Amino acid sequence: MRILVVEDERRLADTIADLLVTNNYIADVDYDGNSGLDDALSGIYDAVILDIMLPGRDGFSIVQEMRREGLNTPVMMLTARTQVDDRIRGLDSGADYYLTKPFDINELLACLRTILRRQAETVVESLSYGDISLDFSTRELCCGEKRMRLSSKEFEIMQVLVQNGQHIVSKETLLLKAWGYDSEAEDNHVEVYISFLRKKLGLIKSKVTIETVRRVGYHLEWEQESNA
């Protein structure tokens, strides 16, 4: 499982990341709120460990934006604050757990297992953007009554694109999501599957298109949005 750590205290952030790796997780670290938000919105993480007081953007606004974008990624908030009002605000913002510094490393791991277990018990049936939806039970791409079965990698890539909508998703993010951290897959693998998905969008007569941002990545566009 891949965990994002967003914490501006570098020693603490790196310690948490090392702890996660030791316990067989994959860990990425951001030291500021803006980078943390960009990575959290990518949709590739199984959970986010998020500090509240961050440069650029605070943890409350990050988790709020994640929820507004439809991401249900579990979030554990870390803070030195002990006031009840702050804890309530964190949970009301959409966090799943609130851990006060200083904390025991075993407590952090136990809390992480808890929110990951809760997420596994939550069955997501579909995601949608524009006139398309992804059916998780059948792994199909749908537009109205038309449906098209996707391969596992097509589904993984389309899931990230749908979750991000008009937000640009880098090729690296899609590689990590569909092929994994240790894969030797390269950019052209993503390009091939994007081509497959574009053909399938055409076959189901969707007005959603996958747009290329040269040397950056991809995002979705919906024709009706530009005509609104």
C-alpha positions as CSV (number, residue, x, y, z in Angstrom):
1,M,0.0,0.0,0.0
2,R,1.2,3.5,-0.8
3,I,1.0,6.2,1.9
4,L,1.5,10.0,1.5
5,V,3.1,11.8,4.4
6,V,2.5,15.6,4.4
7,E,4.6,17.1,7.3
8,D,6.8,20.2,7.3
9,E,9.0,19.0,10.2
10,R,11.4,17.1,8.0
11,R,12.9,14.9,10.7
12,L,9.5,13.8,11.8
13,A,8.3,13.3,8.2
14,D,11.3,11.2,7.3
15,T,11.0,9.2,10.5
16,I,7.4,8.4,9.7
17,A,8.3,7.5,6.2
18,D,11.1,5.2,7.3
19,L,8.7,3.6,9.8
20,L,6.2,2.9,7.1
21,V,8.8,1.4,4.8
22,T,10.0,-0.9,7.6
23,N,6.4,-2.1,7.9
24,N,6.1,-2.9,4.2
25,Y,4.3,0.3,3.1
26,I,5.5,2.5,0.2
27,A,5.9,6.1,1.5
28,D,6.1,9.4,-0.3
29,V,6.8,12.7,1.6
30,D,5.8,16.3,1.0
31,Y,7.0,19.1,3.2
32,D,4.5,21.8,2.3
33,G,0.7,22.1,1.9
34,N,0.7,22.9,-1.8
35,S,2.7,19.9,-2.9
36,G,0.7,17.8,-0.5
37,L,-2.6,18.8,-2.0
38,D,-1.3,18.1,-5.6
39,D,-0.2,14.6,-4.6
40,A,-3.2,13.9,-2.5
41,L,-5.5,14.7,-5.4
42,S,-3.6,12.3,-7.7
43,G,-5.7,9.4,-6.4
44,I,-2.8,7.0,-6.2
45,Y,-2.6,6.8,-2.4
46,D,-4.2,4.4,-0.1
47,A,-4.0,6.8,2.9
48,V,-2.7,10.3,3.8
49,I,-0.9,11.2,7.0
50,L,-1.4,14.9,7.2
51,D,-0.1,17.6,9.5
52,I,-2.4,20.6,10.1
53,M,0.1,23.5,10.4
54,L,1.9,23.5,7.0
55,P,3.5,26.2,4.9
56,G,1.5,27.2,1.8
57,R,-1.8,25.5,2.7
58,D,-3.0,24.0,6.0
59,G,-4.2,20.5,6.6
60,F,-7.8,21.5,7.1
61,S,-8.1,23.0,3.6
62,I,-6.3,20.0,2.0
63,V,-8.7,17.4,3.3
64,Q,-11.6,19.7,2.5
65,E,-10.4,19.9,-1.1
66,M,-9.9,16.2,-1.3
67,R,-13.5,15.6,-0.2
68,R,-14.9,18.2,-2.6
69,E,-13.1,16.4,-5.4
70,G,-14.8,13.2,-4.5
71,L,-11.7,11.5,-3.1
72,N,-12.5,9.1,-0.2
73,T,-8.8,8.4,0.6
74,P,-8.5,7.9,4.4
75,V,-6.8,10.8,6.1
76,M,-5.0,10.7,9.5
77,M,-4.4,14.3,10.8
78,L,-1.4,15.0,13.0
79,T,-1.1,18.1,15.1
80,A,0.5,19.5,18.3
81,R,-2.8,21.2,19.0
82,T,-4.8,19.7,21.8
83,Q,-7.9,21.9,21.9
84,V,-11.2,20.0,21.4
85,D,-12.4,22.6,18.9
86,D,-9.4,21.8,16.6
87,R,-10.1,18.1,16.8
88,I,-13.7,18.6,15.9
89,R,-12.8,20.9,13.0
90,G,-10.4,18.3,11.6
91,L,-13.0,15.5,11.7
92,D,-15.7,17.8,10.3
93,S,-13.3,18.7,7.5
94,G,-13.4,15.1,6.4
95,A,-10.5,13.5,8.3
96,D,-10.9,9.9,9.5
97,Y,-8.6,10.1,12.6
98,Y,-6.9,12.7,14.6
99,L,-3.6,12.0,16.3
100,T,-2.0,14.5,18.7
101,K,1.8,15.0,18.9
102,P,3.8,13.5,20.5
103,F,2.6,10.1,19.7
104,D,3.8,6.5,20.0
105,I,4.9,5.0,16.7
106,N,2.9,1.8,17.5
107,E,-0.2,4.0,18.0
108,L,0.4,5.6,14.6
109,L,0.6,2.3,12.9
110,A,-2.4,1.0,14.7
111,C,-4.4,4.0,13.7
112,L,-3.2,3.7,10.1
113,R,-4.3,0.0,10.0
114,T,-7.7,1.1,11.4
115,I,-8.5,3.7,8.7
116,L,-7.2,1.4,6.0
117,R,-9.5,-1.4,7.3
118,R,-12.4,1.0,7.3
119,Q,-11.7,2.0,3.7
120,A,-11.6,-1.6,2.6
121,E,-15.0,-2.2,4.2
122,T,-16.4,0.7,2.2
123,V,-17.6,-0.5,-1.2
124,V,-17.3,2.0,-4.0
125,E,-19.8,1.1,-6.7
126,S,-19.1,3.8,-9.3
127,L,-17.3,7.0,-10.2
128,S,-18.5,9.5,-12.7
129,Y,-17.4,12.5,-14.8
130,G,-19.4,14.3,-17.5
131,D,-21.5,11.7,-19.3
132,I,-19.4,8.7,-18.3
133,S,-19.2,6.5,-15.2
134,L,-17.0,3.6,-14.1
135,D,-18.8,0.5,-12.8
136,F,-16.5,-1.1,-10.2
137,S,-18.5,-4.3,-10.0
138,T,-18.2,-5.1,-13.7
139,R,-15.1,-2.9,-14.5
140,E,-17.0,-1.3,-17.3
141,L,-16.8,2.2,-18.8
142,C,-20.4,3.4,-19.2
143,C,-22.2,6.2,-21.2
144,G,-25.9,6.0,-21.0
145,E,-26.9,2.5,-22.1
146,K,-23.6,1.8,-23.8
147,R,-21.0,-0.1,-21.8
148,M,-17.4,-1.2,-22.6
149,R,-15.4,-3.6,-20.5
150,L,-11.9,-2.3,-19.6
151,S,-8.7,-4.3,-18.9
152,S,-7.3,-4.0,-15.4
153,K,-4.7,-1.3,-16.4
154,E,-7.3,0.6,-18.5
155,F,-9.5,0.7,-15.5
156,E,-6.8,1.8,-13.1
157,I,-5.8,4.7,-15.5
158,M,-9.4,5.7,-16.2
159,Q,-10.2,5.7,-12.4
160,V,-7.4,8.2,-11.7
161,L,-8.5,10.4,-14.7
162,V,-12.1,10.4,-13.6
163,Q,-11.2,11.1,-10.0
164,N,-9.1,14.1,-11.1
165,G,-11.5,15.4,-13.9
166,Q,-10.0,18.5,-15.4
167,H,-7.0,18.4,-13.0
168,I,-3.8,17.3,-14.9
169,V,-2.5,13.9,-14.0
170,S,1.2,13.2,-14.8
171,K,2.4,10.2,-16.7
172,E,4.4,9.3,-13.6
173,T,1.3,9.2,-11.5
174,L,-0.5,6.9,-14.0
175,L,2.6,4.6,-14.2
176,L,2.6,4.3,-10.4
177,K,-1.1,3.6,-10.2
178,A,-1.4,1.1,-13.0
179,W,2.0,-0.6,-12.9
180,G,3.3,-0.1,-9.4
181,Y,6.4,1.4,-7.8
182,D,8.9,-1.4,-8.8
183,S,7.7,-1.7,-12.4
184,E,10.0,-1.1,-15.4
185,A,7.1,0.2,-17.5
186,E,7.9,3.5,-19.3
187,D,6.0,6.5,-20.5
188,N,5.1,4.9,-23.8
189,H,3.1,2.2,-21.9
190,V,0.8,5.0,-20.7
191,E,0.5,6.4,-24.2
192,V,-0.6,3.1,-25.5
193,Y,-3.3,2.7,-22.9
194,I,-4.5,6.3,-23.3
195,S,-5.0,5.5,-27.0
196,F,-7.0,2.4,-26.1
197,L,-9.2,4.4,-23.7
198,R,-9.8,7.2,-26.3
199,K,-11.0,4.5,-28.8
200,K,-13.4,3.1,-26.2
201,L,-14.7,6.5,-25.3
202,G,-15.5,6.9,-29.0
203,L,-17.2,3.5,-29.2
204,I,-19.6,4.4,-26.4
205,K,-20.3,7.8,-28.0
206,S,-19.1,9.8,-25.0
207,K,-18.5,13.5,-25.2
208,V,-15.7,13.2,-22.7
209,T,-12.2,13.3,-24.2
210,I,-8.8,12.7,-22.8
211,E,-6.6,15.7,-23.5
212,T,-2.8,15.7,-23.6
213,V,-0.8,18.5,-22.0
214,R,2.5,18.1,-23.7
215,R,5.4,17.0,-21.4
216,V,3.0,17.2,-18.4
217,G,0.3,14.6,-18.5
218,Y,-3.4,14.2,-19.2
219,H,-6.8,15.4,-18.1
220,L,-10.5,14.9,-19.0
221,E,-12.7,17.4,-20.8
222,W,-16.4,17.3,-21.3
223,E,-17.8,19.0,-24.3
224,Q,-21.0,20.2,-22.5
225,E,-19.0,21.9,-19.9
226,S,-17.4,24.3,-22.4
227,N,-20.8,25.0,-23.9
228,A,-22.4,25.9,-20.6
